[in-house]
Amino acid sequence: MASHLSAIELLKRGDDDRIKPYLNQYWPYVLGSTLGFCTGMLINFGTKRPIYSGLQKHAACMAIWSGSLHIVQKKRDAYFAERDAVLRHYIELHPEDFVEPERKKLADVLEPWIPIR
C-alpha cells in the first residue's frame, strides 16, 4: 500500500498519535514471568526436588527474567530511536535522493488482459 507522505514526513510523524499495542507494552513482563517460573521448575527438576517447592526461587527467577527483558526492551527502543534519527538526518541532507514518486492509478499500471484458451 503506497503512502501519500514523503520519506521525511513518515519519519517525522513519531509516536504522537500512536499507542503501542497491548502485547508490545507488556511482553517483557509476561514472557519474563513465564520464563522465570519455568526456570525455577527446571532448577527443581534438575536437583530432584518437588517442582513447585521453593516458591521464593520462582519469584526471584521471575523478577530477574522480567527485569532483564525490560532492559532489553529499553535498549531496543533506544536503538530504533537512534536509527530513525540517523535516517532523518540523512534524508534532510540528501533530499534529491528521496523524491516523492508520482502517484499512478491502477489502470495505468495494469496491462490489458487477453484471455488465451
Phi and psi restraints in degrees (range 20) as a CNS / XPLOR table:
assign (resid 1 and name C) (resid 2 and name N)
       (resid 2 and name CA) (resid 2 and name C) 1.0 -82.9 20.0 2
assign (resid 2 and name N) (resid 2 and name CA)
       (resid 2 and name C) (resid 3 and name N) 1.0 148.4 20.0 2
assign (resid 2 and name C) (resid 3 and name N)
       (resid 3 and name CA) (resid 3 and name C) 1.0 -105.8 20.0 2
assign (resid 3 and name N) (resid 3 and name CA)
       (resid 3 and name C) (resid 4 and name N) 1.0 150.6 20.0 2
assign (resid 3 and name C) (resid 4 and name N)
       (resid 4 and name CA) (resid 4 and name C) 1.0 -89.6 20.0 2
assign (resid 4 and name N) (resid 4 and name CA)
       (resid 4 and name C) (resid 5 and name N) 1.0 2.8 20.0 2
assign (resid 4 and name C) (resid 5 and name N)
       (resid 5 and name CA) (resid 5 and name C) 1.0 -94.7 20.0 2
assign (resid 5 and name N) (resid 5 and name CA)
       (resid 5 and name C) (resid 6 and name N) 1.0 150.7 20.0 2
assign (resid 5 and name C) (resid 6 and name N)
       (resid 6 and name CA) (resid 6 and name C) 1.0 -79.2 20.0 2
assign (resid 6 and name N) (resid 6 and name CA)
       (resid 6 and name C) (resid 7 and name N) 1.0 173.9 20.0 2
assign (resid 6 and name C) (resid 7 and name N)
       (resid 7 and name CA) (resid 7 and name C) 1.0 -62.9 20.0 2
assign (resid 7 and name N) (resid 7 and name CA)
       (resid 7 and name C) (resid 8 and name N) 1.0 -42.4 20.0 2
assign (resid 7 and name C) (resid 8 and name N)
       (resid 8 and name CA) (resid 8 and name C) 1.0 -70.2 20.0 2
assign (resid 8 and name N) (resid 8 and name CA)
       (resid 8 and name C) (resid 9 and name N) 1.0 -34.7 20.0 2
assign (resid 8 and name C) (resid 9 and name N)
       (resid 9 and name CA) (resid 9 and name C) 1.0 -66.2 20.0 2
assign (resid 9 and name N) (resid 9 and name CA)
       (resid 9 and name C) (resid 10 and name N) 1.0 -36.5 20.0 2
assign (resid 9 and name C) (resid 10 and name N)
       (resid 10 and name CA) (resid 10 and name C) 1.0 -64.2 20.0 2
assign (resid 10 and name N) (resid 10 and name CA)
       (resid 10 and name C) (resid 11 and name N) 1.0 -39.6 20.0 2
assign (resid 10 and name C) (resid 11 and name N)
       (resid 11 and name CA) (resid 11 and name C) 1.0 -76.3 20.0 2
assign (resid 11 and name N) (resid 11 and name CA)
       (resid 11 and name C) (resid 12 and name N) 1.0 -28.9 20.0 2
assign (resid 11 and name C) (resid 12 and name N)
       (resid 12 and name CA) (resid 12 and name C) 1.0 -81.2 20.0 2
assign (resid 12 and name N) (resid 12 and name CA)
       (resid 12 and name C) (resid 13 and name N) 1.0 -10.3 20.0 2
assign (resid 12 and name C) (resid 13 and name N)
       (resid 13 and name CA) (resid 13 and name C) 1.0 -62.1 20.0 2
assign (resid 13 and name N) (resid 13 and name CA)
       (resid 13 and name C) (resid 14 and name N) 1.0 -40.5 20.0 2
assign (resid 13 and name C) (resid 14 and name N)
       (resid 14 and name CA) (resid 14 and name C) 1.0 66.2 20.0 2
assign (resid 14 and name N) (resid 14 and name CA)
       (resid 14 and name C) (resid 15 and name N) 1.0 -154.6 20.0 2
assign (resid 14 and name C) (resid 15 and name N)
       (resid 15 and name CA) (resid 15 and name C) 1.0 -108.1 20.0 2
assign (resid 15 and name N) (resid 15 and name CA)
       (resid 15 and name C) (resid 16 and name N) 1.0 27.9 20.0 2
assign (resid 15 and name C) (resid 16 and name N)
       (resid 16 and name CA) (resid 16 and name C) 1.0 -60.5 20.0 2
assign (resid 16 and name N) (resid 16 and name CA)
       (resid 16 and name C) (resid 17 and name N) 1.0 -52.9 20.0 2
assign (resid 16 and name C) (resid 17 and name N)
       (resid 17 and name CA) (resid 17 and name C) 1.0 -108.5 20.0 2
assign (resid 17 and name N) (resid 17 and name CA)
       (resid 17 and name C) (resid 18 and name N) 1.0 13.7 20.0 2
assign (resid 17 and name C) (resid 18 and name N)
       (resid 18 and name CA) (resid 18 and name C) 1.0 -107.0 20.0 2
assign (resid 18 and name N) (resid 18 and name CA)
       (resid 18 and name C) (resid 19 and name N) 1.0 143.3 20.0 2
assign (resid 18 and name C) (resid 19 and name N)
       (resid 19 and name CA) (resid 19 and name C) 1.0 -117.0 20.0 2
assign (resid 19 and name N) (resid 19 and name CA)
       (resid 19 and name C) (resid 20 and name N) 1.0 141.2 20.0 2
assign (resid 19 and name C) (resid 20 and name N)
       (resid 20 and name CA) (resid 20 and name C) 1.0 -68.3 20.0 2
assign (resid 20 and name N) (resid 20 and name CA)
       (resid 20 and name C) (resid 21 and name N) 1.0 142.8 20.0 2
assign (resid 20 and name C) (resid 21 and name N)
       (resid 21 and name CA) (resid 21 and name C) 1.0 -62.3 20.0 2
assign (resid 21 and name N) (resid 21 and name CA)
       (resid 21 and name C) (resid 22 and name N) 1.0 157.9 20.0 2
assign (resid 21 and name C) (resid 22 and name N)
       (resid 22 and name CA) (resid 22 and name C) 1.0 -57.1 20.0 2
assign (resid 22 and name N) (resid 22 and name CA)
       (resid 22 and name C) (resid 23 and name N) 1.0 -45.3 20.0 2
assign (resid 22 and name C) (resid 23 and name N)
       (resid 23 and name CA) (resid 23 and name C) 1.0 -66.5 20.0 2
assign (resid 23 and name N) (resid 23 and name CA)
       (resid 23 and name C) (resid 24 and name N) 1.0 -34.5 20.0 2
assign (resid 23 and name C) (resid 24 and name N)
       (resid 24 and name CA) (resid 24 and name C) 1.0 -68.6 20.0 2
assign (resid 24 and name N) (resid 24 and name CA)
       (resid 24 and name C) (resid 25 and name N) 1.0 -28.1 20.0 2
assign (resid 24 and name C) (resid 25 and name N)
       (resid 25 and name CA) (resid 25 and name C) 1.0 -75.4 20.0 2
assign (resid 25 and name N) (resid 25 and name CA)
       (resid 25 and name C) (resid 26 and name N) 1.0 -38.3 20.0 2
assign (resid 25 and name C) (resid 26 and name N)
       (resid 26 and name CA) (resid 26 and name C) 1.0 -116.1 20.0 2
assign (resid 26 and name N) (resid 26 and name CA)
       (resid 26 and name C) (resid 27 and name N) 1.0 9.6 20.0 2
assign (resid 26 and name C) (resid 27 and name N)
       (resid 27 and name CA) (resid 27 and name C) 1.0 -63.8 20.0 2
assign (resid 27 and name N) (resid 27 and name CA)
       (resid 27 and name C) (resid 28 and name N) 1.0 -35.0 20.0 2
assign (resid 27 and name C) (resid 28 and name N)
       (resid 28 and name CA) (resid 28 and name C) 1.0 -65.0 20.0 2
assign (resid 28 and name N) (resid 28 and name CA)
       (resid 28 and name C) (resid 29 and name N) 1.0 -34.0 20.0 2
assign (resid 28 and name C) (resid 29 and name N)
       (resid 29 and name CA) (resid 29 and name C) 1.0 -79.0 20.0 2
assign (resid 29 and name N) (resid 29 and name CA)
       (resid 29 and name C) (resid 30 and name N) 1.0 -41.1 20.0 2
assign (resid 29 and name C) (resid 30 and name N)
       (resid 30 and name CA) (resid 30 and name C) 1.0 -66.7 20.0 2
assign (resid 30 and name N) (resid 30 and name CA)
       (resid 30 and name C) (resid 31 and name N) 1.0 -49.2 20.0 2
assign (resid 30 and name C) (resid 31 and name N)
       (resid 31 and name CA) (resid 31 and name C) 1.0 -67.3 20.0 2
assign (resid 31 and name N) (resid 31 and name CA)
       (resid 31 and name C) (resid 32 and name N) 1.0 -39.0 20.0 2
assign (resid 31 and name C) (resid 32 and name N)
       (resid 32 and name CA) (resid 32 and name C) 1.0 -64.4 20.0 2
assign (resid 32 and name N) (resid 32 and name CA)
       (resid 32 and name C) (resid 33 and name N) 1.0 -40.7 20.0 2
assign (resid 32 and name C) (resid 33 and name N)
       (resid 33 and name CA) (resid 33 and name C) 1.0 -65.4 20.0 2
assign (resid 33 and name N) (resid 33 and name CA)
       (resid 33 and name C) (resid 34 and name N) 1.0 -43.0 20.0 2
assign (resid 33 and name C) (resid 34 and name N)
       (resid 34 and name CA) (resid 34 and name C) 1.0 -64.3 20.0 2
assign (resid 34 and name N) (resid 34 and name CA)
       (resid 34 and name C) (resid 35 and name N) 1.0 -48.9 20.0 2
assign (resid 34 and name C) (resid 35 and name N)
       (resid 35 and name CA) (resid 35 and name C) 1.0 -65.2 20.0 2
assign (resid 35 and name N) (resid 35 and name CA)
       (resid 35 and name C) (resid 36 and name N) 1.0 -37.4 20.0 2
assign (resid 35 and name C) (resid 36 and name N)
       (resid 36 and name CA) (resid 36 and name C) 1.0 -65.5 20.0 2
assign (resid 36 and name N) (resid 36 and name CA)
       (resid 36 and name C) (resid 37 and name N) 1.0 -43.4 20.0 2
assign (resid 36 and name C) (resid 37 and name N)
       (resid 37 and name CA) (resid 37 and name C) 1.0 -65.3 20.0 2
assign (resid 37 and name N) (resid 37 and name CA)
       (resid 37 and name C) (resid 38 and name N) 1.0 -41.9 20.0 2
assign (resid 37 and name C) (resid 38 and name N)
       (resid 38 and name CA) (resid 38 and name C) 1.0 -67.3 20.0 2
assign (resid 38 and name N) (resid 38 and name CA)
       (resid 38 and name C) (resid 39 and name N) 1.0 -33.2 20.0 2
assign (resid 38 and name C) (resid 39 and name N)
       (resid 39 and name CA) (resid 39 and name C) 1.0 -64.6 20.0 2
assign (resid 39 and name N) (resid 39 and name CA)
       (resid 39 and name C) (resid 40 and name N) 1.0 -42.8 20.0 2
assign (resid 39 and name C) (resid 40 and name N)
       (resid 40 and name CA) (resid 40 and name C) 1.0 -61.3 20.0 2
assign (resid 40 and name N) (resid 40 and name CA)
       (resid 40 and name C) (resid 41 and name N) 1.0 -40.7 20.0 2
assign (resid 40 and name C) (resid 41 and name N)
       (resid 41 and name CA) (resid 41 and name C) 1.0 -65.5 20.0 2
assign (resid 41 and name N) (resid 41 and name CA)
       (resid 41 and name C) (resid 42 and name N) 1.0 -40.4 20.0 2
assign (resid 41 and name C) (resid 42 and name N)
       (resid 42 and name CA) (resid 42 and name C) 1.0 -66.0 20.0 2
assign (resid 42 and name N) (resid 42 and name CA)
       (resid 42 and name C) (resid 43 and name N) 1.0 -39.4 20.0 2
assign (resid 42 and name C) (resid 43 and name N)
       (resid 43 and name CA) (resid 43 and name C) 1.0 -63.1 20.0 2
assign (resid 43 and name N) (resid 43 and name CA)
       (resid 43 and name C) (resid 44 and name N) 1.0 -44.4 20.0 2
assign (resid 43 and name C) (resid 44 and name N)
       (resid 44 and name CA) (resid 44 and name C) 1.0 -65.1 20.0 2
assign (resid 44 and name N) (resid 44 and name CA)
       (resid 44 and name C) (resid 45 and name N) 1.0 -38.4 20.0 2
assign (resid 44 and name C) (resid 45 and name N)
       (resid 45 and name CA) (resid 45 and name C) 1.0 -65.9 20.0 2
assign (resid 45 and name N) (resid 45 and name CA)
       (resid 45 and name C) (resid 46 and name N) 1.0 -39.8 20.0 2
assign (resid 45 and name C) (resid 46 and name N)
       (resid 46 and name CA) (resid 46 and name C) 1.0 -68.1 20.0 2
assign (resid 46 and name N) (resid 46 and name CA)
       (resid 46 and name C) (resid 47 and name N) 1.0 -30.5 20.0 2
assign (resid 46 and name C) (resid 47 and name N)
       (resid 47 and name CA) (resid 47 and name C) 1.0 -96.1 20.0 2
assign (resid 47 and name N) (resid 47 and name CA)
       (resid 47 and name C) (resid 48 and name N) 1.0 10.2 20.0 2
assign (resid 47 and name C) (resid 48 and name N)
       (resid 48 and name CA) (resid 48 and name C) 1.0 56.7 20.0 2
assign (resid 48 and name N) (resid 48 and name CA)
       (resid 48 and name C) (resid 49 and name N) 1.0 48.1 20.0 2
assign (resid 48 and name C) (resid 49 and name N)
       (resid 49 and name CA) (resid 49 and name C) 1.0 -113.6 20.0 2
assign (resid 49 and name N) (resid 49 and name CA)
       (resid 49 and name C) (resid 50 and name N) 1.0 165.5 20.0 2
assign (resid 49 and name C) (resid 50 and name N)
       (resid 50 and name CA) (resid 50 and name C) 1.0 -58.0 20.0 2
assign (resid 50 and name N) (resid 50 and name CA)
       (resid 50 and name C) (resid 51 and name N) 1.0 138.9 20.0 2
assign (resid 50 and name C) (resid 51 and name N)
       (resid 51 and name CA) (resid 51 and name C) 1.0 -60.1 20.0 2
assign (resid 51 and name N) (resid 51 and name CA)
       (resid 51 and name C) (resid 52 and name N) 1.0 -37.9 20.0 2
assign (resid 51 and name C) (resid 52 and name N)
       (resid 52 and name CA) (resid 52 and name C) 1.0 -95.9 20.0 2
assign (resid 52 and name N) (resid 52 and name CA)
       (resid 52 and name C) (resid 53 and name N) 1.0 9.5 20.0 2
assign (resid 52 and name C) (resid 53 and name N)
       (resid 53 and name CA) (resid 53 and name C) 1.0 -78.3 20.0 2
assign (resid 53 and name N) (resid 53 and name CA)
       (resid 53 and name C) (resid 54 and name N) 1.0 155.1 20.0 2
assign (resid 53 and name C) (resid 54 and name N)
       (resid 54 and name CA) (resid 54 and name C) 1.0 67.2 20.0 2
assign (resid 54 and name N) (resid 54 and name CA)
       (resid 54 and name C) (resid 55 and name N) 1.0 60.6 20.0 2
assign (resid 54 and name C) (resid 55 and name N)
       (resid 55 and name CA) (resid 55 and name C) 1.0 -63.8 20.0 2
assign (resid 55 and name N) (resid 55 and name CA)
       (resid 55 and name C) (resid 56 and name N) 1.0 -22.9 20.0 2
assign (resid 55 and name C) (resid 56 and name N)
       (resid 56 and name CA) (resid 56 and name C) 1.0 -65.0 20.0 2
assign (resid 56 and name N) (resid 56 and name CA)
       (resid 56 and name C) (resid 57 and name N) 1.0 -30.7 20.0 2
assign (resid 56 and name C) (resid 57 and name N)
       (resid 57 and name CA) (resid 57 and name C) 1.0 -67.5 20.0 2
assign (resid 57 and name N) (resid 57 and name CA)
       (resid 57 and name C) (resid 58 and name N) 1.0 -41.5 20.0 2
assign (resid 57 and name C) (resid 58 and name N)
       (resid 58 and name CA) (resid 58 and name C) 1.0 -62.7 20.0 2
assign (resid 58 and name N) (resid 58 and name CA)
       (resid 58 and name C) (resid 59 and name N) 1.0 -43.7 20.0 2
assign (resid 58 and name C) (resid 59 and name N)
       (resid 59 and name CA) (resid 59 and name C) 1.0 -64.8 20.0 2
assign (resid 59 and name N) (resid 59 and name CA)
       (resid 59 and name C) (resid 60 and name N) 1.0 -40.9 20.0 2
assign (resid 59 and name C) (resid 60 and name N)
       (resid 60 and name CA) (resid 60 and name C) 1.0 -65.1 20.0 2
assign (resid 60 and name N) (resid 60 and name CA)
       (resid 60 and name C) (resid 61 and name N) 1.0 -42.8 20.0 2
assign (resid 60 and name C) (resid 61 and name N)
       (resid 61 and name CA) (resid 61 and name C) 1.0 -63.8 20.0 2
assign (resid 61 and name N) (resid 61 and name CA)
       (resid 61 and name C) (resid 62 and name N) 1.0 -39.1 20.0 2
assign (resid 61 and name C) (resid 62 and name N)
       (resid 62 and name CA) (resid 62 and name C) 1.0 -63.2 20.0 2
assign (resid 62 and name N) (resid 62 and name CA)
       (resid 62 and name C) (resid 63 and name N) 1.0 -42.2 20.0 2
assign (resid 62 and name C) (resid 63 and name N)
       (resid 63 and name CA) (resid 63 and name C) 1.0 -66.2 20.0 2
assign (resid 63 and name N) (resid 63 and name CA)
       (resid 63 and name C) (resid 64 and name N) 1.0 -42.3 20.0 2
assign (resid 63 and name C) (resid 64 and name N)
       (resid 64 and name CA) (resid 64 and name C) 1.0 -64.1 20.0 2
assign (resid 64 and name N) (resid 64 and name CA)
       (resid 64 and name C) (resid 65 and name N) 1.0 -46.8 20.0 2
assign (resid 64 and name C) (resid 65 and name N)
       (resid 65 and name CA) (resid 65 and name C) 1.0 -64.9 20.0 2
assign (resid 65 and name N) (resid 65 and name CA)
       (resid 65 and name C) (resid 66 and name N) 1.0 -43.4 20.0 2
assign (resid 65 and name C) (resid 66 and name N)
       (resid 66 and name CA) (resid 66 and name C) 1.0 -64.6 20.0 2
assign (resid 66 and name N) (resid 66 and name CA)
       (resid 66 and name C) (resid 67 and name N) 1.0 -42.5 20.0 2
assign (resid 66 and name C) (resid 67 and name N)
       (resid 67 and name CA) (resid 67 and name C) 1.0 -64.2 20.0 2
assign (resid 67 and name N) (resid 67 and name CA)
       (resid 67 and name C) (resid 68 and name N) 1.0 -41.4 20.0 2
assign (resid 67 and name C) (resid 68 and name N)
       (resid 68 and name CA) (resid 68 and name C) 1.0 -63.2 20.0 2
assign (resid 68 and name N) (resid 68 and name CA)
       (resid 68 and name C) (resid 69 and name N) 1.0 -45.1 20.0 2
assign (resid 68 and name C) (resid 69 and name N)
       (resid 69 and name CA) (resid 69 and name C) 1.0 -69.4 20.0 2
assign (resid 69 and name N) (resid 69 and name CA)
       (resid 69 and name C) (resid 70 and name N) 1.0 -29.6 20.0 2
assign (resid 69 and name C) (resid 70 and name N)
       (resid 70 and name CA) (resid 70 and name C) 1.0 -65.2 20.0 2
assign (resid 70 and name N) (resid 70 and name CA)
       (resid 70 and name C) (resid 71 and name N) 1.0 -42.5 20.0 2
assign (resid 70 and name C) (resid 71 and name N)
       (resid 71 and name CA) (resid 71 and name C) 1.0 -64.1 20.0 2
assign (resid 71 and name N) (resid 71 and name CA)
       (resid 71 and name C) (resid 72 and name N) 1.0 -41.8 20.0 2
assign (resid 71 and name C) (resid 72 and name N)
       (resid 72 and name CA) (resid 72 and name C) 1.0 -61.0 20.0 2
assign (resid 72 and name N) (resid 72 and name CA)
       (resid 72 and name C) (resid 73 and name N) 1.0 -42.0 20.0 2
assign (resid 72 and name C) (resid 73 and name N)
       (resid 73 and name CA) (resid 73 and name C) 1.0 -63.4 20.0 2
assign (resid 73 and name N) (resid 73 and name CA)
       (resid 73 and name C) (resid 74 and name N) 1.0 -42.0 20.0 2
assign (resid 73 and name C) (resid 74 and name N)
       (resid 74 and name CA) (resid 74 and name C) 1.0 -65.0 20.0 2
assign (resid 74 and name N) (resid 74 and name CA)
       (resid 74 and name C) (resid 75 and name N) 1.0 -41.3 20.0 2
assign (resid 74 and name C) (resid 75 and name N)
       (resid 75 and name CA) (resid 75 and name C) 1.0 -65.6 20.0 2
assign (resid 75 and name N) (resid 75 and name CA)
       (resid 75 and name C) (resid 76 and name N) 1.0 -37.2 20.0 2
assign (resid 75 and name C) (resid 76 and name N)
       (resid 76 and name CA) (resid 76 and name C) 1.0 -65.2 20.0 2
assign (resid 76 and name N) (resid 76 and name CA)
       (resid 76 and name C) (resid 77 and name N) 1.0 -43.4 20.0 2
assign (resid 76 and name C) (resid 77 and name N)
       (resid 77 and name CA) (resid 77 and name C) 1.0 -62.6 20.0 2
assign (resid 77 and name N) (resid 77 and name CA)
       (resid 77 and name C) (resid 78 and name N) 1.0 -40.9 20.0 2
assign (resid 77 and name C) (resid 78 and name N)
       (resid 78 and name CA) (resid 78 and name C) 1.0 -65.9 20.0 2
assign (resid 78 and name N) (resid 78 and name CA)
       (resid 78 and name C) (resid 79 and name N) 1.0 -38.8 20.0 2
assign (resid 78 and name C) (resid 79 and name N)
       (resid 79 and name CA) (resid 79 and name C) 1.0 -62.0 20.0 2
assign (resid 79 and name N) (resid 79 and name CA)
       (resid 79 and name C) (resid 80 and name N) 1.0 -46.6 20.0 2
assign (resid 79 and name C) (resid 80 and name N)
       (resid 80 and name CA) (resid 80 and name C) 1.0 -68.2 20.0 2
assign (resid 80 and name N) (resid 80 and name CA)
       (resid 80 and name C) (resid 81 and name N) 1.0 -34.1 20.0 2
assign (resid 80 and name C) (resid 81 and name N)
       (resid 81 and name CA) (resid 81 and name C) 1.0 -66.0 20.0 2
assign (resid 81 and name N) (resid 81 and name CA)
       (resid 81 and name C) (resid 82 and name N) 1.0 -41.6 20.0 2
assign (resid 81 and name C) (resid 82 and name N)
       (resid 82 and name CA) (resid 82 and name C) 1.0 -67.2 20.0 2
assign (resid 82 and name N) (resid 82 and name CA)
       (resid 82 and name C) (resid 83 and name N) 1.0 -39.7 20.0 2
assign (resid 82 and name C) (resid 83 and name N)
       (resid 83 and name CA) (resid 83 and name C) 1.0 -62.7 20.0 2
assign (resid 83 and name N) (resid 83 and name CA)
       (resid 83 and name C) (resid 84 and name N) 1.0 -43.0 20.0 2
assign (resid 83 and name C) (resid 84 and name N)
       (resid 84 and name CA) (resid 84 and name C) 1.0 -64.2 20.0 2
assign (resid 84 and name N) (resid 84 and name CA)
       (resid 84 and name C) (resid 85 and name N) 1.0 -37.3 20.0 2
assign (resid 84 and name C) (resid 85 and name N)
       (resid 85 and name CA) (resid 85 and name C) 1.0 -65.5 20.0 2
assign (resid 85 and name N) (resid 85 and name CA)
       (resid 85 and name C) (resid 86 and name N) 1.0 -40.4 20.0 2
assign (resid 85 and name C) (resid 86 and name N)
       (resid 86 and name CA) (resid 86 and name C) 1.0 -64.8 20.0 2
assign (resid 86 and name N) (resid 86 and name CA)
       (resid 86 and name C) (resid 87 and name N) 1.0 -44.3 20.0 2
assign (resid 86 and name C) (resid 87 and name N)
       (resid 87 and name CA) (resid 87 and name C) 1.0 -63.7 20.0 2
assign (resid 87 and name N) (resid 87 and name CA)
       (resid 87 and name C) (resid 88 and name N) 1.0 -41.9 20.0 2
assign (resid 87 and name C) (resid 88 and name N)
       (resid 88 and name CA) (resid 88 and name C) 1.0 -61.7 20.0 2
assign (resid 88 and name N) (resid 88 and name CA)
       (resid 88 and name C) (resid 89 and name N) 1.0 -43.9 20.0 2
assign (resid 88 and name C) (resid 89 and name N)
       (resid 89 and name CA) (resid 89 and name C) 1.0 -64.0 20.0 2
assign (resid 89 and name N) (resid 89 and name CA)
       (resid 89 and name C) (resid 90 and name N) 1.0 -42.4 20.0 2
assign (resid 89 and name C) (resid 90 and name N)
       (resid 90 and name CA) (resid 90 and name C) 1.0 -63.2 20.0 2
assign (resid 90 and name N) (resid 90 and name CA)
       (resid 90 and name C) (resid 91 and name N) 1.0 -42.0 20.0 2
assign (resid 90 and name C) (resid 91 and name N)
       (resid 91 and name CA) (resid 91 and name C) 1.0 -65.9 20.0 2
assign (resid 91 and name N) (resid 91 and name CA)
       (resid 91 and name C) (resid 92 and name N) 1.0 -36.3 20.0 2
assign (resid 91 and name C) (resid 92 and name N)
       (resid 92 and name CA) (resid 92 and name C) 1.0 -68.2 20.0 2
assign (resid 92 and name N) (resid 92 and name CA)
       (resid 92 and name C) (resid 93 and name N) 1.0 -33.2 20.0 2
assign (resid 92 and name C) (resid 93 and name N)
       (resid 93 and name CA) (resid 93 and name C) 1.0 -78.6 20.0 2
assign (resid 93 and name N) (resid 93 and name CA)
       (resid 93 and name C) (resid 94 and name N) 1.0 -28.3 20.0 2
assign (resid 93 and name C) (resid 94 and name N)
       (resid 94 and name CA) (resid 94 and name C) 1.0 -126.9 20.0 2
assign (resid 94 and name N) (resid 94 and name CA)
       (resid 94 and name C) (resid 95 and name N) 1.0 65.3 20.0 2
assign (resid 94 and name C) (resid 95 and name N)
       (resid 95 and name CA) (resid 95 and name C) 1.0 -68.2 20.0 2
assign (resid 95 and name N) (resid 95 and name CA)
       (resid 95 and name C) (resid 96 and name N) 1.0 -21.5 20.0 2
assign (resid 95 and name C) (resid 96 and name N)
       (resid 96 and name CA) (resid 96 and name C) 1.0 -69.0 20.0 2
assign (resid 96 and name N) (resid 96 and name CA)
       (resid 96 and name C) (resid 97 and name N) 1.0 -22.0 20.0 2
assign (resid 96 and name C) (resid 97 and name N)
       (resid 97 and name CA) (resid 97 and name C) 1.0 -81.1 20.0 2
assign (resid 97 and name N) (resid 97 and name CA)
       (resid 97 and name C) (resid 98 and name N) 1.0 -12.4 20.0 2
assign (resid 97 and name C) (resid 98 and name N)
       (resid 98 and name CA) (resid 98 and name C) 1.0 -125.5 20.0 2
assign (resid 98 and name N) (resid 98 and name CA)
       (resid 98 and name C) (resid 99 and name N) 1.0 55.5 20.0 2
assign (resid 98 and name C) (resid 99 and name N)
       (resid 99 and name CA) (resid 99 and name C) 1.0 -70.5 20.0 2
assign (resid 99 and name N) (resid 99 and name CA)
       (resid 99 and name C) (resid 100 and name N) 1.0 146.7 20.0 2
assign (resid 99 and name C) (resid 100 and name N)
       (resid 100 and name CA) (resid 100 and name C) 1.0 -74.7 20.0 2
assign (resid 100 and name N) (resid 100 and name CA)
       (resid 100 and name C) (resid 101 and name N) 1.0 125.4 20.0 2
assign (resid 100 and name C) (resid 101 and name N)
       (resid 101 and name CA) (resid 101 and name C) 1.0 -69.4 20.0 2
assign (resid 101 and name N) (resid 101 and name CA)
       (resid 101 and name C) (resid 102 and name N) 1.0 148.8 20.0 2
assign (resid 101 and name C) (resid 102 and name N)
       (resid 102 and name CA) (resid 102 and name C) 1.0 -72.8 20.0 2
assign (resid 102 and name N) (resid 102 and name CA)
       (resid 102 and name C) (resid 103 and name N) 1.0 144.0 20.0 2
assign (resid 102 and name C) (resid 103 and name N)
       (resid 103 and name CA) (resid 103 and name C) 1.0 -81.3 20.0 2
assign (resid 103 and name N) (resid 103 and name CA)
       (resid 103 and name C) (resid 104 and name N) 1.0 133.9 20.0 2
assign (resid 103 and name C) (resid 104 and name N)
       (resid 104 and name CA) (resid 104 and name C) 1.0 -118.4 20.0 2
assign (resid 104 and name N) (resid 104 and name CA)
       (resid 104 and name C) (resid 105 and name N) 1.0 147.2 20.0 2
assign (resid 104 and name C) (resid 105 and name N)
       (resid 105 and name CA) (resid 105 and name C) 1.0 -82.2 20.0 2
assign (resid 105 and name N) (resid 105 and name CA)
       (resid 105 and name C) (resid 106 and name N) 1.0 155.1 20.0 2
assign (resid 105 and name C) (resid 106 and name N)
       (resid 106 and name CA) (resid 106 and name C) 1.0 -62.4 20.0 2
assign (resid 106 and name N) (resid 106 and name CA)
       (resid 106 and name C) (resid 107 and name N) 1.0 -32.3 20.0 2
assign (resid 106 and name C) (resid 107 and name N)
       (resid 107 and name CA) (resid 107 and name C) 1.0 -65.5 20.0 2
assign (resid 107 and name N) (resid 107 and name CA)
       (resid 107 and name C) (resid 108 and name N) 1.0 -28.8 20.0 2
assign (resid 107 and name C) (resid 108 and name N)
       (resid 108 and name CA) (resid 108 and name C) 1.0 -77.6 20.0 2
assign (resid 108 and name N) (resid 108 and name CA)
       (resid 108 and name C) (resid 109 and name N) 1.0 -24.7 20.0 2
assign (resid 108 and name C) (resid 109 and name N)
       (resid 109 and name CA) (resid 109 and name C) 1.0 -85.7 20.0 2
assign (resid 109 and name N) (resid 109 and name CA)
       (resid 109 and name C) (resid 110 and name N) 1.0 -40.7 20.0 2
assign (resid 109 and name C) (resid 110 and name N)
       (resid 110 and name CA) (resid 110 and name C) 1.0 -76.7 20.0 2
assign (resid 110 and name N) (resid 110 and name CA)
       (resid 110 and name C) (resid 111 and name N) 1.0 142.7 20.0 2
assign (resid 110 and name C) (resid 111 and name N)
       (resid 111 and name CA) (resid 111 and name C) 1.0 -90.2 20.0 2
assign (resid 111 and name N) (resid 111 and name CA)
       (resid 111 and name C) (resid 112 and name N) 1.0 157.9 20.0 2
assign (resid 111 and name C) (resid 112 and name N)
       (resid 112 and name CA) (resid 112 and name C) 1.0 -63.4 20.0 2
assign (resid 112 and name N) (resid 112 and name CA)
       (resid 112 and name C) (resid 113 and name N) 1.0 141.7 20.0 2
assign (resid 112 and name C) (resid 113 and name N)
       (resid 113 and name CA) (resid 113 and name C) 1.0 -98.6 20.0 2
assign (resid 113 and name N) (resid 113 and name CA)
       (resid 113 and name C) (resid 114 and name N) 1.0 126.9 20.0 2
assign (resid 113 and name C) (resid 114 and name N)
       (resid 114 and name CA) (resid 114 and name C) 1.0 -121.5 20.0 2
assign (resid 114 and name N) (resid 114 and name CA)
       (resid 114 and name C) (resid 115 and name N) 1.0 113.2 20.0 2
assign (resid 114 and name C) (resid 115 and name N)
       (resid 115 and name CA) (resid 115 and name C) 1.0 -73.0 20.0 2
assign (resid 115 and name N) (resid 115 and name CA)
       (resid 115 and name C) (resid 116 and name N) 1.0 135.4 20.0 2
assign (resid 115 and name C) (resid 116 and name N)
       (resid 116 and name CA) (resid 116 and name C) 1.0 -114.3 20.0 2
assign (resid 116 and name N) (resid 116 and name CA)
       (resid 116 and name C) (resid 117 and name N) 1.0 121.8 20.0 2
